[in-house]
Amino acid sequence: MRDISKAMEGEARKLQITGGSTYIISLPRKWVTRNQLRKGSFLILREEGDGSLSLAPSGPAKQEKKEEAIIRVSKKDESGAIRKAVSAYLVGYNLIQVRAQGQERLSSLQRNALKDFARRYLVGTEIVTDTPNELTLQILLSYPELTVESSLRRMSIITSSMHRDSMTALREIDHQLAKAVIDTDTEVDRFNLYIIRQLKLAIANPRIITEIGLSNARDCLGYRLITKSVERTADHAVSIAENVLMLKKRIDDEVLRKIENMSTLAISAFEDTIDSLFKHDFNLAESVIERAKEIAKLEKEAILLSQKIEIEEIASLRLLIESVRRTAEYASDIAEIVLNLNIESVLDWPTSRTKHI
């Protein structure tokens, strides 16, 4: 029995039968006591994707409370303090205290940088203590209030809008609009960090997976990869805007039309692949992958035509074209993940249980 238990990295217990047809198994006393259960308490049984059963006390899942994170920083440690605070936020701490080392004080530069970063990038965070020696951040937003799906949907809408605005800025050489696109990237980064935090909490405590809007543990990895691709797509919208700022006048109409054709393909592929994710549409995701393959041909045509542009602006235009192509490629990457998440929807299930595609 000990060998079996060790191999399973758990406690092995025998399945018994009572009443001739009911299977039962005893529960560990320590677990029952720790969860404040008694005779008559309700438990939730859930079958996982791998065929195993999970057992949990009835009622909404409670987020595991971590001890507060205390970060010690020196006067010279400005960027390091922000990185440590972000790491504490991502792994699920709800109270983050940034304190000066020894008898030192936090510089006004450190405090202002931390406060500005928290307000701009950390969703649900409030500054509850602000003294020369200590800055305390408290995360008040819990996962049921803003699910991963709703956060990713909002993040994707902003990203799509950024790309479209950056192309409008290119068409009109509108530097103010290009700067607005760059500023909007903060919103995408906020949702990116928030989603990572939620996914990390779900991996640590599988009971909250449904609370954050997902179906199973496999979704956590898929959504993490998708979120990264959406964030990188927004970065390329910023790159387009930054290169627009380098252009001094409208580009040749023929070149512009080629780039706009690329953009139409890229952003439609991105929006469709996000739709396929939320609609669990395997076929739509597959069509995105096929369409995205056309981007390389359009890129070559745009690059050839870009030779008409004045030499000092060619580099900026080439980088801009590359960012449009990368947008389509990230859409294809997301679509591949959607295929993996929804493969069961297109499988046959013969009586032999062998799966055929």
SULFENLIN-V191510 format. One record per residue. N is the residue number from 1. OMEGA is omega in whole degrees, 0 to 359 (* if undefined). D_LAST is the distance of its C-alpha to the last C-alpha in whole Angstrom. Layout:
n = <N	N>
omega = <OMEGA	OMEGA>
d_last = <D_LAST	D_LAST>
//
This chain:
n = <1	2	3	4	5	6	7	8	9	10	11	12	13	14	15	16	17	18	19	20	21	22	23	24	25	26	27	28	29	30	31	32	33	34	35	36	37	38	39	40	41	42	43	44	45	46	47	48	49	50	51	52	53	54	55	56	57	58	59	60	61	62	63	64	65	66	67	68	69	70	71	72	73	74	75	76	77	78	79	80	81	82	83	84	85	86	87	88	89	90	91	92	93	94	95	96	97	98	99	100	101	102	103	104	105	106	107	108	109	110	111	112	113	114	115	116	117	118	119	120	121	122	123	124	125	126	127	128	129	130	131	132	133	134	135	136	137	138	139	140	141	142	143	144	145	146	147	148	149	150	151	152	153	154	155	156	157	158	159	160	161	162	163	164	165	166	167	168	169	170	171	172	173	174	175	176	177	178	179	180	181	182	183	184	185	186	187	188	189	190	191	192	193	194	195	196	197	198	199	200	201	202	203	204	205	206	207	208	209	210	211	212	213	214	215	216	217	218	219	220	221	222	223	224	225	226	227	228	229	230	231	232	233	234	235	236	237	238	239	240	241	242	243	244	245	246	247	248	249	250	251	252	253	254	255	256	257	258	259	260	261	262	263	264	265	266	267	268	269	270	271	272	273	274	275	276	277	278	279	280	281	282	283	284	285	286	287	288	289	290	291	292	293	294	295	296	297	298	299	300	301	302	303	304	305	306	307	308	309	310	311	312	313	314	315	316	317	318	319	320	321	322	323	324	325	326	327	328	329	330	331	332	333	334	335	336	337	338	339	340	341	342	343	344	345	346	347	348	349	350	351	352	353	354	355	356	357>
omega = <180	180	178	181	181	181	181	183	179	181	181	177	183	173	181	180	180	180	176	184	184	178	181	174	181	180	178	182	181	180	179	181	182	181	175	179	178	178	180	178	179	177	179	175	180	177	180	182	181	178	179	178	173	183	182	175	180	179	182	179	177	179	180	181	175	172	180	180	178	183	178	181	174	182	183	189	182	182	178	179	179	180	179	179	178	179	179	177	185	182	170	176	181	178	184	181	176	185	177	179	174	181	181	174	173	179	178	178	179	183	180	179	179	180	180	180	181	181	185	191	186	183	175	184	176	176	186	176	180	179	178	183	188	173	183	177	177	179	187	184	179	188	181	184	180	185	177	182	181	178	180	177	179	179	181	178	179	180	178	179	178	180	181	179	180	177	174	178	177	183	185	187	182	184	178	178	178	178	178	177	180	180	183	182	178	181	178	180	178	180	178	180	181	180	178	179	182	180	177	178	181	178	180	182	185	181	184	181	179	180	180	172	181	185	184	184	179	179	183	179	180	181	177	180	179	179	178	180	177	179	179	176	176	177	179	172	175	179	176	181	180	179	173	179	180	181	184	180	182	180	180	184	181	177	180	180	179	180	179	175	176	182	180	178	185	185	176	177	179	182	179	181	175	176	181	178	185	178	182	186	181	185	178	178	180	179	178	181	180	180	184	180	182	187	183	179	179	179	180	179	181	180	178	180	182	178	177	185	178	190	184	182	183	183	180	181	178	178	178	179	179	180	176	177	182	177	178	181	177	175	178	178	179	181	178	177	178	176	181	182	187	183	182	183	181	178	169	181	180	183	180	181	175	183	178	176	*>
d_last = <41	42	39	37	37	38	34	33	35	36	38	37	38	38	36	39	39	42	43	41	38	37	36	38	38	41	41	43	46	46	43	44	47	46	44	47	46	48	48	46	44	41	38	34	31	28	24	23	19	20	21	25	27	30	33	35	39	38	39	38	37	40	39	41	44	45	48	49	49	52	52	55	56	59	60	59	55	54	51	50	51	48	46	46	47	43	42	43	42	38	38	40	44	45	49	49	53	54	57	60	61	64	67	65	64	61	62	62	59	57	57	57	54	52	53	52	48	48	48	46	43	43	42	44	46	50	53	55	58	59	62	64	62	59	56	54	51	49	46	46	43	40	36	36	39	36	33	30	28	32	33	30	30	34	33	31	33	36	34	33	37	38	36	37	41	41	40	43	45	44	45	49	49	50	50	51	47	46	48	47	43	44	45	42	40	42	40	37	38	39	36	34	37	36	33	33	35	33	30	33	34	31	30	33	33	30	32	32	29	29	32	31	28	25	23	23	23	20	21	24	23	21	24	26	24	24	28	29	27	29	32	32	31	35	36	35	37	40	40	40	43	45	45	46	49	50	50	54	53	50	48	48	47	44	43	43	41	38	38	37	35	33	33	32	29	29	30	28	25	26	27	23	21	24	23	19	20	22	21	17	16	13	13	17	16	14	17	19	18	18	22	23	23	26	28	29	31	33	34	35	37	38	40	42	43	44	47	49	49	52	52	53	50	47	46	45	43	41	40	40	37	35	35	33	31	30	30	27	25	25	24	21	21	21	18	16	17	16	12	13	15	12	9	9	10	7	5	7	10	12	15	15	13	10	7	4	0>
//
